[in-house]
Structure formats: C-alpha cells, structure tokens
Amino acid sequence: MRRFVGIVIIAFWLGYLSATCDLFELLAQIKPVIYIVCTIGCIYLSILIPLERIAVHEAEQRPKTSFRTSAQEHLKRRGSF
C-alpha cells in the first residue's frame, strides 16, 4: 500500500512539474540530462531488486514473529496484570 501511495504522489508531482516548468520539453532538448537520469534509474533498479529479493529470502528463512511476546503476556508472567 505504501508503494502505491508513493507512486501516486510521484505521478502527481511529475505531472505538476511538467505542466508548470515544461520539464519534458526541457529534458528532450538536453540529451546528457536524459542519459544521466536513465543511468541513475538503471543503477537504482539494479540495486533495489536484488536487495528486495535478499530481504524476502531472509525473512522467510529466519522468522522472528514466533519469538515475540506481547506486553500483556509479559505482565501476565510477572503477575502484574
């Protein structure tokens, strides 16, 4: 859900920038800027996708949710609840 909200916010922000500053026309005129933005995007994706896969694999391999106890359970064990 967070990812969807972030994409929507970025889409509206880019729409606003393109309408007010003629952002896409400016980028079309300046080729090095296009190459830089594409390169940064490719580098970001090449780092993000493996990190996400590693995180999912580690979360499946070592679940920590079974070891957690709630505050209410701690209070019951101590006799304070």
MDAnalysis code that builds the backbone (N, CA, C; Angstrom):
import MDAnalysis as mda
import numpy as np

u = mda.Universe.empty(243, n_residues=81, atom_resindex=np.repeat(np.arange(81), 3), trajectory=True)
u.add_TopologyAttr("name", ["N", "CA", "C"] * 81)
u.add_TopologyAttr("resid", np.arange(1, 82))
u.add_TopologyAttr("resname", ["MET", "ARG", "ARG", "PHE", "VAL", "GLY", "ILE", "VAL", "ILE", "ILE", "ALA", "PHE", "TRP", "LEU", "GLY", "TYR", "LEU", "SER", "ALA", "THR", "CYS", "ASP", "LEU", "PHE", "GLU", "LEU", "LEU", "ALA", "GLN", "ILE", "LYS", "PRO", "VAL", "ILE", "TYR", "ILE", "VAL", "CYS", "THR", "ILE", "GLY", "CYS", "ILE", "TYR", "LEU", "SER", "ILE", "LEU", "ILE", "PRO", "LEU", "GLU", "ARG", "ILE", "ALA", "VAL", "HIS", "GLU", "ALA", "GLU", "GLN", "ARG", "PRO", "LYS", "THR", "SER", "PHE", "ARG", "THR", "SER", "ALA", "GLN", "GLU", "HIS", "LEU", "LYS", "ARG", "ARG", "GLY", "SER", "PHE"])
u.atoms.positions = np.array([
    [0.817, -1.190, 0.000],
    [0.000, 0.000, 0.000],
    [0.864, 1.259, 0.000],
    [1.960, 1.225, 0.776],
    [2.852, 2.384, 0.810],
    [3.449, 2.652, -0.563],
    [3.811, 1.573, -1.245],
    [4.422, 1.713, -2.560],
    [3.435, 2.359, -3.533],
    [2.165, 1.945, -3.466],
    [1.139, 2.510, -4.342],
    [0.944, 3.999, -4.062],
    [0.890, 4.370, -2.787],
    [0.724, 5.785, -2.421],
    [1.924, 6.596, -2.895],
    [3.118, 6.033, -2.757],
    [4.319, 6.727, -3.218],
    [4.313, 6.938, -4.726],
    [3.872, 5.920, -5.460],
    [3.806, 6.045, -6.917],
    [2.789, 7.100, -7.324],
    [1.655, 7.138, -6.648],
    [0.630, 8.143, -6.966],
    [1.150, 9.547, -6.676],
    [1.826, 9.721, -5.561],
    [2.367, 11.045, -5.210],
    [3.413, 11.468, -6.241],
    [4.298, 10.564, -6.615],
    [5.321, 10.893, -7.619],
    [4.680, 11.220, -8.961],
    [3.624, 10.485, -9.332],
    [2.951, 10.749, -10.608],
    [2.335, 12.148, -10.625],
    [1.667, 12.531, -9.548],
    [1.079, 13.867, -9.489],
    [2.161, 14.940, -9.471],
    [3.251, 14.682, -8.751],
    [4.334, 15.659, -8.674],
    [4.978, 15.854, -10.042],
    [5.235, 14.754, -10.752],
    [5.812, 14.878, -12.094],
    [4.842, 15.547, -13.068],
    [3.555, 15.278, -12.916],
    [2.564, 15.956, -13.747],
    [2.550, 17.451, -13.496],
    [2.640, 17.830, -12.231],
    [2.683, 19.250, -11.881],
    [3.939, 19.914, -12.450],
    [5.087, 19.241, -12.291],
    [6.330, 19.810, -12.821],
    [6.298, 19.946, -14.331],
    [5.754, 18.939, -14.990],
    [5.730, 19.011, -16.450],
    [4.778, 20.094, -16.941],
    [3.719, 20.354, -16.203],
    [2.763, 21.380, -16.615],
    [3.288, 22.791, -16.350],
    [3.981, 22.972, -15.240],
    [4.408, 24.325, -14.884],
    [5.759, 24.704, -15.471],
    [6.670, 23.767, -15.565],
    [8.037, 24.087, -15.979],
    [8.399, 23.561, -17.353],
    [7.468, 22.941, -18.056],
    [7.777, 22.294, -19.329],
    [8.976, 21.361, -19.164],
    [8.892, 20.529, -18.141],
    [10.006, 19.666, -17.764],
    [10.391, 18.701, -18.876],
    [9.411, 18.071, -19.505],
    [9.726, 17.063, -20.511],
    [10.284, 17.687, -21.787],
    [9.838, 18.878, -22.118],
    [10.425, 19.563, -23.273],
    [11.872, 19.951, -22.993],
    [12.130, 20.374, -21.778],
    [13.498, 20.720, -21.395],
    [14.401, 19.488, -21.436],
    [13.899, 18.371, -20.950],
    [14.691, 17.143, -20.970],
    [14.927, 16.656, -22.391],
    [13.965, 16.862, -23.271],
    [14.136, 16.436, -24.654],
    [15.198, 17.268, -25.365],
    [15.388, 18.499, -24.927],
    [16.384, 19.363, -25.550],
    [17.790, 19.084, -25.037],
    [17.882, 18.573, -23.833],
    [19.191, 18.360, -23.217],
    [19.441, 16.856, -23.118],
    [20.156, 16.294, -24.074],
    [20.394, 14.851, -24.118],
    [21.226, 14.328, -22.950],
    [22.262, 15.024, -22.505],
    [23.039, 14.475, -21.372],
    [22.196, 14.273, -20.106],
    [21.230, 15.141, -19.903],
    [20.370, 15.001, -18.728],
    [19.550, 13.723, -18.830],
    [19.081, 13.440, -20.026],
    [18.304, 12.207, -20.230],
    [19.182, 10.994, -19.948],
    [20.401, 11.003, -20.431],
    [21.306, 9.885, -20.204],
    [21.626, 9.721, -18.720],
    [21.814, 10.825, -18.023],
    [22.117, 10.769, -16.588],
    [20.926, 10.205, -15.811],
    [19.727, 10.685, -16.110],
    [18.536, 10.202, -15.413],
    [18.319, 8.717, -15.677],
    [18.497, 8.293, -16.913],
    [18.349, 6.866, -17.249],
    [19.400, 6.022, -16.543],
    [20.624, 6.506, -16.485],
    [21.690, 5.772, -15.810],
    [21.415, 5.646, -14.317],
    [21.013, 6.739, -13.686],
    [20.691, 6.697, -12.263],
    [19.526, 5.744, -12.003],
    [18.515, 5.767, -12.863],
    [17.386, 4.856, -12.717],
    [17.789, 3.404, -12.850],
    [18.653, 3.102, -13.819],
    [19.124, 1.720, -14.000],
    [19.954, 1.251, -12.809],
    [20.811, 2.121, -12.310],
    [21.622, 1.760, -11.142],
    [20.727, 1.525, -9.930],
    [19.749, 2.384, -9.743],
    [18.819, 2.236, -8.620],
    [18.081, 0.904, -8.709],
    [17.564, 0.571, -9.888],
    [16.833, -0.683, -10.051],
    [17.752, -1.896, -9.900],
    [18.989, -1.780, -10.374],
    [19.903, -2.912, -10.256],
    [20.312, -3.165, -8.809],
    [20.205, -2.172, -7.959],
    [20.482, -2.356, -6.532],
    [19.208, -2.726, -5.781],
    [18.094, -2.105, -6.114],
    [16.847, -2.298, -5.376],
    [16.302, -3.709, -5.529],
    [16.272, -4.237, -6.733],
    [15.664, -5.547, -6.961],
    [16.418, -6.652, -6.217],
    [17.755, -6.740, -6.300],
    [18.438, -7.787, -5.515],
    [18.270, -7.609, -4.009],
    [18.278, -6.377, -3.524],
    [18.104, -6.159, -2.086],
    [16.727, -6.607, -1.628],
    [15.711, -6.359, -2.427],
    [14.372, -6.785, -2.059],
    [14.277, -8.304, -2.031],
    [14.894, -8.969, -3.001],
    [14.888, -10.439, -3.023],
    [15.643, -11.011, -1.832],
    [16.764, -10.410, -1.482],
    [17.527, -10.863, -0.321],
    [16.706, -10.690, 0.954],
    [16.030, -9.561, 1.083],
    [15.223, -9.304, 2.280],
    [14.078, -10.302, 2.399],
    [13.411, -10.608, 1.303],
    [12.318, -11.586, 1.338],
    [12.856, -12.959, 1.703],
    [13.984, -13.333, 1.127],
    [14.575, -14.639, 1.424],
    [14.963, -14.741, 2.901],
    [15.582, -13.706, 3.447],
    [15.978, -13.717, 4.847],
    [14.769, -13.733, 5.774],
    [13.715, -13.026, 5.407],
    [12.513, -13.016, 6.236],
    [11.843, -14.383, 6.262],
    [11.877, -15.093, 5.146],
    [11.306, -16.441, 5.110],
    [12.195, -17.440, 5.835],
    [13.493, -17.246, 5.746],
    [14.424, -18.194, 6.338],
    [14.500, -18.057, 7.855],
    [14.433, -16.857, 8.360],
    [14.565, -16.605, 9.799],
    [13.390, -15.783, 10.319],
    [12.233, -16.399, 10.496],
    [11.092, -15.629, 11.021],
    [11.291, -15.321, 12.502],
    [11.078, -14.097, 12.865],
    [11.227, -13.684, 14.265],
    [9.882, -13.495, 14.960],
    [8.803, -13.600, 14.223],
    [7.495, -13.346, 14.822],
    [7.111, -14.403, 15.834],
    [7.614, -15.638, 15.714],
    [7.240, -16.682, 16.653],
    [7.896, -16.485, 18.012],
    [8.969, -15.689, 18.096],
    [9.666, -15.481, 19.352],
    [9.196, -14.240, 20.098],
    [8.380, -13.453, 19.483],
    [7.932, -12.212, 20.122],
    [6.746, -12.483, 21.033],
    [6.744, -11.808, 22.148],
    [5.605, -11.875, 23.055],
    [5.087, -10.471, 23.279],
    [3.810, -10.362, 23.533],
    [3.212, -9.045, 23.694],
    [3.479, -8.524, 25.110],
    [3.241, -7.257, 25.283],
    [3.415, -6.642, 26.601],
    [2.435, -7.240, 27.599],
    [1.238, -7.573, 27.135],
    [0.235, -8.172, 28.017],
    [0.711, -9.546, 28.527],
    [1.350, -10.319, 27.655],
    [1.869, -11.626, 28.076],
    [2.996, -11.458, 29.088],
    [3.851, -10.474, 28.917],
    [4.908, -10.210, 29.887],
    [4.318, -9.841, 31.242],
    [3.302, -9.014, 31.254],
    [2.682, -8.624, 32.512],
    [1.995, -9.798, 33.189],
    [1.386, -10.684, 32.420],
    [0.755, -11.875, 32.998],
    [1.794, -12.790, 33.627],
    [2.950, -12.927, 32.976],
    [4.004, -13.787, 33.525],
    [4.547, -13.247, 34.842],
    [4.657, -11.929, 34.918],
    [5.171, -11.320, 36.153],
    [4.111, -11.262, 37.239],
    [2.835, -11.433, 36.860],
    [1.771, -11.347, 37.842],
    [1.294, -9.924, 38.064],
    [1.633, -9.023, 37.176],
    [1.259, -7.629, 37.335],
    [-0.047, -7.290, 36.635],
    [-0.585, -8.225, 35.903],
    [-1.768, -7.897, 35.098],
    [-3.010, -8.441, 35.721],
])
